Amino acid sequence: MSLIAVDPAALTEVVRALRDVRDRLDGATRSLAETTTVEAGSAQLTSALLDFHDHWRHGLDTLAHAAGVAGDQLDEAVRYYRDVDGQLAQATG
């Protein structure tokens, strides 16, 4: 016989972390796109930041999207685990 144990609180922390990753990546790409020479301090640095944004925007957006989707799916799993746990407790108690 095997035992399956799930810690919904720990999974909820992972959901929060994944959503934080998504938000930070979204914020970083937005900030890079809006960088001005005044903010960066030099035209050369501004150019380098905008080049980085142009080359990595798709990858960063893909990572942000994946983190968001994973967080949403894990959040749904937590709801199911809690629902099943409640049903089992009700049926046995």
C-alpha positions in Angstrom: 0.0 0.0 0.0 1.3 3.5 -0.8 0.6 6.7 0.9 0.2 10.0 -1.0 0.6 13.2 1.0 0.1 16.7 -0.4 0.8 19.9 1.6 -1.5 22.4 0.1 0.1 25.3 2.1 3.5 24.5 0.6 1.9 24.3 -2.9 0.3 27.7 -2.3 3.7 29.1 -1.5 5.0 27.8 -4.9 2.0 29.4 -6.6 2.9 32.7 -5.0 6.5 32.3 -6.1 5.6 31.5 -9.6 3.3 34.5 -9.8 6.0 36.7 -8.4 8.4 35.4 -11.1 5.8 36.2 -13.8 5.2 39.7 -12.4 9.0 40.5 -12.1 9.7 39.3 -15.7 6.7 41.3 -17.0 8.0 44.4 -15.1 11.6 43.9 -16.3 10.6 43.7 -20.0 8.3 46.7 -19.6 11.1 48.7 -17.9 13.6 47.8 -20.5 11.2 48.8 -23.3 10.7 52.2 -21.6 14.4 52.9 -20.8 15.5 56.4 -21.8 19.0 57.8 -22.0 18.3 60.1 -19.0 17.4 57.0 -16.8 20.3 54.9 -18.0 22.8 57.6 -17.9 24.3 57.2 -21.3 23.3 56.6 -24.9 25.6 53.6 -25.1 24.0 51.9 -22.1 20.5 52.8 -23.3 21.4 51.2 -26.7 22.7 48.1 -25.0 19.6 47.7 -22.8 17.3 48.2 -25.8 19.3 45.7 -27.8 19.0 43.2 -24.9 15.2 43.8 -24.8 14.9 43.3 -28.6 16.8 40.0 -28.5 15.4 38.6 -25.3 11.9 40.0 -25.1 10.2 36.9 -26.6 12.2 34.5 -24.3 11.4 36.6 -21.2 7.7 36.8 -22.2 7.6 33.1 -22.8 9.1 32.4 -19.3 6.7 34.9 -17.7 3.7 33.2 -19.5 4.9 29.7 -18.5 5.4 30.8 -14.8 1.9 32.3 -14.8 0.3 29.2 -16.4 2.1 26.8 -14.0 1.0 29.0 -11.1 -2.6 28.9 -12.2 -2.6 25.1 -12.8 -0.9 24.5 -9.4 -3.5 26.8 -7.8 -6.2 24.7 -9.4 -4.6 21.5 -8.1 -4.5 22.9 -4.6 -8.2 23.6 -4.8 -8.9 20.0 -5.9 -6.6 18.6 -3.2 -8.5 20.6 -0.5 -11.8 19.6 -2.0 -11.0 15.9 -2.0 -9.4 16.1 1.5 -12.7 17.7 2.8 -14.8 15.0 1.1 -12.6 12.3 2.6 -12.8 13.8 6.0 -16.6 14.1 5.8 -16.9 10.5 4.5 -14.7 9.0 7.3 -15.6 11.2 10.1 
